[in-house]
Amino acid sequence: MKRLRPRKRLLWTLALAAIIGAGLYLNAKEGTMPKKIMMYYGGFEVEEMFDASQWFASGMYQPRHIEVDGGASNVTMLRSKSMPFTSAQYEELPLIASSRLRWEFPELERESLLDDPPDLSKRVRYAYSAFAEPNKPQDYHNLFLELHGQRYVITFARDAKSGDLVSGGSAEKVVGEYASQSEYRKAFAEIEEAERKAR
């Protein structure tokens, strides 16, 4: 019996080590697994959420930290790599700007955008992404336009998979020194500086 006790003690020690090791492995594995990410879709009128984890796990999107407490938004997100525009899509930008301005500023003269379309390819910036429907993301872009001495920001969306233009959008006039438009003013300054250097 005395000879068996050390062997039993060794077996128990090995078994305990195996159990502890398995527990540590499982905990490490759980730590690397992405948590479930629930997102809203379809605008403010829809109050339902869906599991959007796959879009973040694939690396296509990352959380957008804009909440006061530093938390991630459950409405918008950021695309890891913005989908490039084709030359044909760049050529559509004056038309996009004209149509969005027509709704927000119907009195504004917009014919010059269509009669003599400017090159706006360097004036468009990716802004954020959101889901129109479950598993149907759209990428939103801002177009920084100067027309008749006034600055406008045109917001429009593209289908995240095809890059096709999505209906809707908005136009906003940049005026004064409002804090809410500080990022717009910064973008205009960067664009204008780049254009000066390119001349």
Secondary structure by P-SEA (a helix, b strand, c coil): cccaaaaaaaaaaaaaaaaaaaaaaaaaaaaacccbbbbbcccccccccccaaaaaaacccccccccccccccccbbbbcccccccaaaaaaaaaaaaaaaaaacccccccccccccccccccccccccccccccbbbbbbbbbcccccbbbbbbbbccccccccccccbbbbbccccccaaaaaaaaaaaaaaaaaac
